[in-house]
Amino acid sequence: MKNEASPKKWKISRNITLVTIILISIRYLFDENPFNDHIGWFAMLFFWIFKGMFDLFEDKRQGDKKSMVANIIFLAVGFGLLLWQSIKWIGNPPY
């Protein structure tokens, strides 16, 4: 009985986190201030990274090796894009 409740709580907390991040991203992408577009894209990258991490942990628990490798590549690309854009943004701030 305890094992059945844990995955359900995991999925609920995962979905709440992902929906919150995507709503923050949408809010900043579609407002009047053009500076906030950068914040929206950073939030979209965080969404992408967190989704990949959650999927990676779920695939590890299920023992799906091929999907784990795909999610690791997915995370590496997400972290690479985040690092590249962060360095670019810090070097030349848009304001």
Beta strands, then each sheet from edge to edge (+ up, - down):
end
